[in-house]
């Protein structure tokens, strides 16, 4: 009975989210609560929800303060000198232009927002591509590759995996660093090859000059703090070192970081309130979904539905398959982005997969690591289930099917490469 109820809950959850009948926040609260009541758990459902919410409090707090921190640093213009230098260097040859595109997207994606990454990168670089007659699909591909491989601890898939399986973000991310480095090498190698191919196609000389400048409006200029760029960069590097090298709690790191960022760049109380208000909506919307997801996983675990579902799935799976689950999931994680949106996969499918693996001695953290190698990381820039995909094709002026046909092989290649590196470095086995 618990297994049947659990599968029914997951099926309804996926149906209403993928069918856009309910928002993820509403679905993650209402559907499991209704299932628990139907299963006879009564008022205990509230305590199940609370336990789940408590388990994601740290992740939710980290996300709120990470968004605030990088929003403040973006307002202050922390990356502007670097962006200007990239544009200056990129304007000499197609290979450099494409590499510069990838580097710019990688840096802008430090805040974990795909939409912001493409809103900054594509409009800045597009005039240069058009001036030289370069293929705009290459622009969309390079930006997608850089953003997709850049799965940092505060990006959406990472915090969803952490919240869903109740695993610290650093436990998921830190062992993946070698794989991510390999993925980034792959990104820049592909960017150089794409640029070289474009140079041959359009017959451009190896070196030429084409100047391009960014546009900054008066409101943005008023917020810039050019004299504090190095201080902001050093502070950001220290925060990252604290999380990765010293394994400090990310929520604490970013809370302190927000305070320091505000005091360094906007010491006036009125400006501090304005900067917080400017970025609060994005942070609170995602935090709300995470708390709802905590309620969902709390109900699914405490009612026994999740465990019963996993036992049923293991009984039906081929003998010994579960032991190879992380490797298999890593290989198909990128294509799964074309089927599942991030909320339905990480909160609906991933917990079941983790329980299946646990039954064969596979730690849930390995299942989480395999998932983030592609599911809505390398996969999100081509998924029809994410607004970012339509933002890319709209800004670059390319057809969706052409973008997918051109870019998917590169994104899948990055995902498969990182999976192989994870096997080589012992993160999980074949």
Secondary structure by P-SEA (a helix, b strand, c coil): caaaaaaaaaaaaaaaaaaccccaaaaaccaaaaaaaaaccccaaaaaaaaaaaaaaaaaaaaaaaaaaaaaaaaaccaaaaaaaaaaaacccaaaaaaaaaaaaaaaaccccaaaaaaccccccaaaaaaacccaaaaaaaaaaaaaaccccccaaaaaaaaaaccccccccccaaaaaaaaaaaaaaaaaaaaaaaaaaaccccbbbbbbbbbbcaaaaaaccccaaaaaaaaaaaaaaaaccccccaaaaaaaaaaaaaaaccccaaaaaaaaaacaaaaaaaaaaaaaaaaaaaaaaaaaaaaaaaaaaaaacccccccaaaaaaaaacccccccccccccccccaaaaaaaaaaacccaaaaaaaaaccccccccccccccaaaaaaaaaacccaaaaaaacaaaaaaaaaaaaaaaaaaccccc
